[in-house]
Amino acid sequence: MMTELTFGLDTFGDLPEDDHGNLLSHGDAIRQVVDEAVLADQLGVDVIALGEHHRPEYAISSPETVLAGIAGKTERIHLASGVTVLSSDDPVRVFQRFATVDALSNGRAEVILGRGSFTESFPLFGYDLADYDKLFEEKIELFVQLLDEKPVTWSGTTRAPLVDADVFPKTDSGRLTTWVGVGGSPQSVVRTARYGLPLMLAIIGGMPDRFAPYVDLYRRAADQLGTKAHPVGMHSPGFVADTDEEAKEVFYPRFKVMRDRIGALRGWPPLRKEEFDYEVEQGSLYIGSPETVARKMARAIKVLGVGRFDMIYSAGSIPASARLRAVELFGSKVIPMTRDLLAD
């Protein structure tokens, strides 16, 4: 587990455009993510996190498979999911797959477990959304037992019981780095503290300041429960270009298409430019030149006292070339600038 301030990049494998405005195929999009991860590794970015989705706009439905491909082409970057939807998966298989990535990468694997903000995986794999809470509660209980890497005896209602079951492969370190991704539920924060796992806050809208009570709750709960409070992480959407104007020009129209498509399914009104501008200026969109993004990141890190900041750097059909440039600027300029600002 890394304990110093760290920085990561997150993607769901959005289908980008080529230089002629054509959408890449799912296969090309996955290979694009591998190229971006290799560049991030070369530039000293600490983590690449891949989200699990089961929608046509996103190419990554199996983060650990793509991470295994990245493992063989990188040296130091940590390889995480962002998130693994544990509710609609099997805890034993999740552990085995990430323990395998850990072996391939010489100990660089991390799994971030979540309940999922999208629901497509539930009917796809035969789960009832009515069991949303119970599925996660039971499965995380089992997963935490698996982390001890000893024979497990467990029973519940969401999968077959286990009796003295030993699960392989074992990790070289003896423990797979495991976070819990939380979107703002106090109960989820307390549960994370109860299991003694690191907390990753998904802050995708509004001022980050409003999440300060969750950081405090996590630490207080861990203290009261006698578990360890790890450095908290946060992830938020953003995009870096050479100038503020270019970043907004590239990001906004494509972000609006994606946001409105998802919003229509959830009963949200279409995104207005005024809302977007507010999120860029005051909220949780980290959009702009390296200097602009670094200043905003440093403020959020200071306000919340987090130990890790991950930027979701792809949104909709942002051109592949612009995404590579964003990764380059994040690694070569934003991270050093943010560290300097925090040191001052």
C-alpha positions as CSV (number, residue, x, y, z in Angstrom):
1,M,0.0,0.0,0.0
2,M,1.4,3.4,-1.0
3,T,1.2,5.9,1.9
4,E,2.6,9.1,0.4
5,L,0.5,11.5,-1.6
6,T,-0.2,9.7,-4.9
7,F,-1.9,10.6,-8.2
8,G,-3.8,8.4,-10.6
9,L,-5.7,8.4,-13.9
10,D,-9.1,6.7,-14.3
11,T,-10.9,5.6,-17.5
12,F,-13.9,3.5,-18.4
13,G,-12.5,2.9,-21.9
14,D,-14.8,5.5,-23.6
15,L,-14.8,5.1,-27.3
16,P,-12.7,8.0,-28.6
17,E,-12.7,9.6,-32.1
18,D,-9.8,9.3,-34.5
19,D,-8.3,12.4,-36.2
20,H,-11.1,12.4,-38.8
21,G,-14.0,12.4,-36.2
22,N,-14.8,8.6,-36.5
23,L,-15.4,6.6,-33.4
24,L,-12.9,3.9,-32.7
25,S,-14.0,0.3,-32.3
26,H,-14.2,-1.4,-28.9
27,G,-11.0,-3.2,-29.7
28,D,-9.1,-0.1,-30.8
29,A,-10.4,1.7,-27.7
30,I,-9.0,-0.9,-25.4
31,R,-5.6,-0.8,-27.2
32,Q,-5.8,3.0,-26.8
33,V,-6.1,2.6,-23.0
34,V,-3.1,0.4,-22.9
35,D,-1.1,3.0,-24.8
36,E,-2.2,5.7,-22.4
37,A,-1.3,3.5,-19.4
38,V,2.2,2.9,-20.9
39,L,2.7,6.6,-21.3
40,A,1.4,7.3,-17.8
41,D,3.9,4.7,-16.5
42,Q,6.8,6.4,-18.3
43,L,5.8,9.8,-16.9
44,G,5.7,8.7,-13.3
45,V,1.9,8.6,-12.7
46,D,1.3,6.4,-9.7
47,V,-1.9,4.6,-10.6
48,I,-4.1,3.7,-13.7
49,A,-7.6,2.7,-12.7
50,L,-10.0,1.1,-15.1
51,G,-13.8,1.1,-14.5
52,E,-16.2,-1.8,-15.2
53,H,-19.1,-0.9,-17.5
54,H,-21.5,-2.9,-19.6
55,R,-22.8,-0.2,-22.0
56,P,-22.0,0.5,-25.7
57,E,-20.2,3.8,-25.0
58,Y,-17.5,2.0,-22.9
59,A,-15.0,-0.7,-24.1
60,I,-13.9,-2.0,-20.7
61,S,-16.2,-4.6,-19.1
62,S,-13.3,-6.7,-17.6
63,P,-10.8,-4.3,-16.0
64,E,-8.5,-7.0,-14.7
65,T,-8.0,-8.4,-18.2
66,V,-6.9,-5.1,-19.6
67,L,-4.8,-4.5,-16.5
68,A,-3.1,-7.8,-17.1
69,G,-2.2,-6.6,-20.6
70,I,-0.9,-3.3,-19.2
71,A,1.2,-5.2,-16.6
72,G,3.4,-6.7,-19.2
73,K,4.2,-3.3,-20.8
74,T,4.8,-1.3,-17.6
75,E,7.3,-1.2,-14.8
76,R,6.1,0.8,-11.8
77,I,2.5,2.1,-12.2
78,H,-0.1,0.5,-9.9
79,L,-3.0,-1.2,-11.7
80,A,-6.4,-0.7,-10.2
81,S,-10.1,-1.2,-11.0
82,G,-12.3,1.8,-10.7
83,V,-14.6,0.2,-9.7
84,T,-15.2,-3.6,-9.7
85,V,-18.9,-4.1,-9.3
86,L,-18.7,-6.7,-6.5
87,S,-22.5,-6.9,-6.2
88,S,-22.9,-8.7,-9.5
89,D,-19.7,-10.6,-9.5
90,D,-18.3,-13.5,-7.4
91,P,-15.9,-12.5,-4.6
92,V,-13.8,-15.7,-5.0
93,R,-13.3,-15.1,-8.8
94,V,-12.6,-11.3,-8.2
95,F,-9.9,-12.2,-5.7
96,Q,-8.4,-14.8,-8.0
97,R,-8.4,-12.5,-11.0
98,F,-6.7,-9.6,-9.2
99,A,-4.3,-11.9,-7.4
100,T,-3.3,-13.1,-10.9
101,V,-2.8,-9.4,-12.0
102,D,-0.7,-8.9,-8.8
103,A,1.5,-11.8,-9.8
104,L,1.9,-10.6,-13.4
105,S,2.8,-7.1,-12.2
106,N,5.1,-8.0,-9.3
107,G,2.7,-6.7,-6.7
108,R,1.2,-3.7,-8.4
109,A,-2.5,-4.7,-8.4
110,E,-5.2,-2.9,-6.5
111,V,-8.9,-3.6,-6.5
112,I,-11.5,-0.9,-5.7
113,L,-14.8,-2.5,-4.8
114,G,-18.1,-0.8,-5.4
115,R,-21.8,-1.3,-5.6
116,G,-21.9,0.3,-9.0
117,S,-23.6,3.5,-10.1
118,F,-24.8,1.8,-13.2
119,T,-27.2,-1.2,-13.1
120,E,-26.6,-3.0,-16.4
121,S,-24.5,-5.7,-14.8
122,F,-27.4,-6.9,-12.6
123,P,-29.8,-8.3,-15.2
124,L,-26.8,-9.3,-17.4
125,F,-25.5,-11.7,-14.7
126,G,-28.9,-12.7,-13.3
127,Y,-29.2,-10.6,-10.2
128,D,-32.3,-8.8,-8.8
129,L,-31.9,-5.1,-8.2
130,A,-34.2,-5.5,-5.2
131,D,-31.2,-7.3,-3.6
132,Y,-28.8,-4.3,-4.3
133,D,-27.8,-3.7,-0.7
134,K,-27.8,-7.3,0.5
135,L,-25.6,-8.4,-2.4
136,F,-22.9,-6.0,-1.6
137,E,-23.0,-6.5,2.2
138,E,-22.7,-10.2,1.9
139,K,-20.1,-10.2,-0.8
140,I,-17.8,-7.7,0.8
141,E,-18.0,-9.7,4.0
142,L,-16.7,-12.8,2.1
143,F,-14.1,-10.8,0.2
144,V,-12.6,-9.4,3.4
145,Q,-12.2,-12.9,4.7
146,L,-10.5,-13.9,1.4
147,L,-8.0,-11.1,1.9
148,D,-6.4,-13.1,4.8
149,E,-5.4,-15.7,2.3
150,K,-6.4,-18.6,4.6
151,P,-9.1,-21.3,4.3
152,V,-12.5,-19.6,4.5
153,T,-15.8,-20.9,5.9
154,W,-18.7,-18.7,5.0
155,S,-22.5,-18.9,4.3
156,G,-25.0,-16.4,3.0
157,T,-28.0,-16.1,0.7
158,T,-26.3,-14.7,-2.4
159,R,-23.9,-17.6,-3.3
160,A,-23.1,-21.1,-2.4
161,P,-21.6,-21.6,1.1
162,L,-17.9,-22.3,1.5
163,V,-16.4,-24.8,4.0
164,D,-12.7,-24.5,4.7
165,A,-12.1,-23.4,1.1
166,D,-8.6,-22.4,0.2
167,V,-8.4,-20.0,-2.7
168,F,-5.5,-19.6,-5.1
169,P,-3.2,-18.0,-6.3
170,K,-1.8,-16.4,-3.1
171,T,-0.1,-13.0,-3.4
172,D,3.6,-12.6,-2.8
173,S,2.9,-9.9,-0.2
174,G,0.2,-11.9,1.6
175,R,-2.5,-9.3,1.1
176,L,-4.2,-7.8,-2.0
177,T,-4.5,-4.0,-1.8
178,T,-8.2,-3.4,-1.6
179,W,-10.2,-0.1,-1.5
180,V,-14.0,0.6,-1.3
181,G,-15.4,3.2,-3.7
182,V,-18.2,5.3,-2.1
183,G,-20.4,7.8,-3.7
184,G,-21.6,9.6,-0.6
185,S,-23.6,7.2,1.6
186,P,-22.7,7.5,5.3
187,Q,-23.5,3.9,5.8
188,S,-21.0,2.9,3.1
189,V,-18.4,5.0,4.8
190,V,-18.9,3.4,8.2
191,R,-18.9,-0.1,6.6
192,T,-15.6,0.6,4.9
193,A,-14.2,1.7,8.3
194,R,-15.6,-1.4,10.0
195,Y,-13.7,-3.6,7.6
196,G,-10.5,-1.6,8.0
197,L,-10.3,-0.9,4.2
198,P,-9.1,2.3,2.5
199,L,-11.9,4.7,1.3
200,M,-12.1,6.1,-2.3
201,L,-14.6,8.9,-2.6
202,A,-16.3,9.4,-6.0
203,I,-16.8,13.2,-6.2
204,I,-18.4,13.9,-9.5
205,G,-20.4,17.0,-8.8
206,G,-20.6,20.0,-6.5
207,M,-17.9,21.5,-4.4
208,P,-15.5,18.9,-3.0
209,D,-15.7,20.6,0.4
210,R,-19.1,18.9,1.0
211,F,-17.3,15.6,1.3
212,A,-15.2,16.7,4.3
213,P,-17.8,15.3,6.7
214,Y,-17.4,11.8,5.1
215,V,-13.6,11.9,5.6
216,D,-14.1,12.9,9.2
217,L,-16.8,10.2,9.6
218,Y,-14.4,7.5,8.2
219,R,-11.7,8.5,10.6
220,R,-14.0,8.7,13.6
221,A,-15.7,5.4,12.8
222,A,-12.3,3.6,12.4
223,D,-11.2,5.0,15.8
224,Q,-14.4,3.9,17.5
225,L,-14.4,0.5,15.9
226,G,-10.7,-0.1,16.6
227,T,-9.8,-0.5,12.9
228,K,-7.2,1.3,10.8
229,A,-8.1,4.6,9.1
230,H,-6.0,4.6,5.9
231,P,-5.3,7.7,3.8
232,V,-8.5,8.6,1.9
233,G,-8.6,8.8,-1.9
234,M,-10.8,10.8,-4.2
235,H,-11.6,10.6,-7.9
236,S,-13.2,13.3,-10.0
237,P,-13.6,14.0,-13.8
238,G,-11.2,16.3,-15.6
239,F,-9.3,17.0,-18.7
240,V,-6.0,18.8,-19.3
241,A,-5.0,20.6,-22.5
242,D,-2.4,23.3,-23.3
243,T,-4.9,26.1,-22.6
244,D,-8.1,26.5,-20.6
245,E,-10.0,27.4,-23.8
246,E,-8.8,24.3,-25.6
247,A,-9.7,22.0,-22.7
248,K,-13.2,23.3,-22.5
249,E,-13.7,23.3,-26.3
250,V,-12.7,19.7,-26.6
251,F,-14.4,18.4,-23.4
252,Y,-17.7,20.2,-23.1
253,P,-19.6,19.1,-26.3
254,R,-18.6,15.4,-25.8
255,F,-19.3,15.5,-22.1
256,K,-22.7,16.9,-22.7
257,V,-23.7,14.2,-25.1
258,M,-22.6,11.5,-22.7
259,R,-24.1,13.2,-19.6
260,D,-27.5,13.9,-21.4
261,R,-27.7,10.3,-22.6
262,I,-27.2,8.9,-19.1
263,G,-29.3,11.6,-17.6
264,A,-32.3,10.8,-19.8
265,L,-32.3,7.3,-18.3
266,R,-32.2,8.8,-14.8
267,G,-34.7,11.6,-15.2
268,W,-32.1,14.4,-15.2
269,P,-32.7,17.5,-17.4
270,P,-30.2,18.2,-20.1
271,L,-26.9,19.7,-19.0
272,R,-26.8,23.5,-19.4
273,K,-23.6,25.4,-20.2
274,E,-24.0,27.4,-17.0
275,E,-24.0,24.3,-14.9
276,F,-20.8,23.1,-16.7
277,D,-19.1,26.4,-16.2
278,Y,-20.0,26.3,-12.5
279,E,-18.5,22.8,-12.1
280,V,-15.3,24.0,-13.8
281,E,-15.0,27.1,-11.7
282,Q,-16.3,25.9,-8.3
283,G,-17.3,22.2,-8.5
284,S,-15.7,18.9,-9.3
285,L,-14.7,19.2,-13.0
286,Y,-10.9,19.7,-13.2
287,I,-10.7,21.2,-16.7
288,G,-8.1,23.4,-18.1
289,S,-4.4,24.1,-18.6
290,P,-1.9,22.3,-16.3
291,E,-1.7,25.4,-14.1
292,T,-5.5,25.7,-13.7
293,V,-5.9,22.0,-13.0
294,A,-3.0,21.8,-10.6
295,R,-4.3,24.8,-8.5
296,K,-7.8,23.3,-8.3
297,M,-6.4,19.8,-7.4
298,A,-4.1,21.2,-4.7
299,R,-7.1,23.1,-3.1
300,A,-9.3,19.9,-3.0
301,I,-6.4,17.8,-1.6
302,K,-5.8,20.4,1.1
303,V,-9.5,20.9,2.0
304,L,-10.2,17.2,2.3
305,G,-6.8,16.0,3.5
306,V,-6.8,13.1,1.1
307,G,-3.7,11.0,0.3
308,R,-4.6,10.2,-3.3
309,F,-6.2,12.1,-6.2
310,D,-7.4,10.2,-9.3
311,M,-8.6,12.1,-12.4
312,I,-11.2,10.5,-14.7
313,Y,-9.5,11.8,-17.9
314,S,-11.8,10.4,-20.6
315,A,-15.4,11.5,-21.2
316,G,-17.3,10.5,-24.2
317,S,-15.6,10.7,-27.7
318,I,-12.7,13.0,-26.8
319,P,-10.2,12.4,-29.7
320,A,-7.5,9.7,-29.0
321,S,-4.7,12.2,-29.7
322,A,-6.2,14.7,-27.3
323,R,-6.4,12.0,-24.6
324,L,-2.8,11.1,-25.0
325,R,-1.8,14.8,-24.7
326,A,-4.0,15.0,-21.6
327,V,-2.1,12.0,-20.1
328,E,1.2,13.6,-21.0
329,L,0.3,17.0,-19.4
330,F,-1.1,15.3,-16.3
331,G,2.1,13.3,-15.7
332,S,4.7,15.8,-16.8
333,K,3.2,19.1,-15.5
334,V,0.1,18.7,-13.4
335,I,1.5,16.3,-10.8
336,P,4.8,18.2,-10.3
337,M,2.9,21.5,-10.1
338,T,0.4,20.2,-7.6
339,R,3.2,18.8,-5.4
340,D,4.9,22.2,-5.5
341,L,1.7,24.0,-4.5
342,L,1.1,21.7,-1.6
343,A,4.7,22.0,-0.4
344,D,4.3,25.8,-0.4
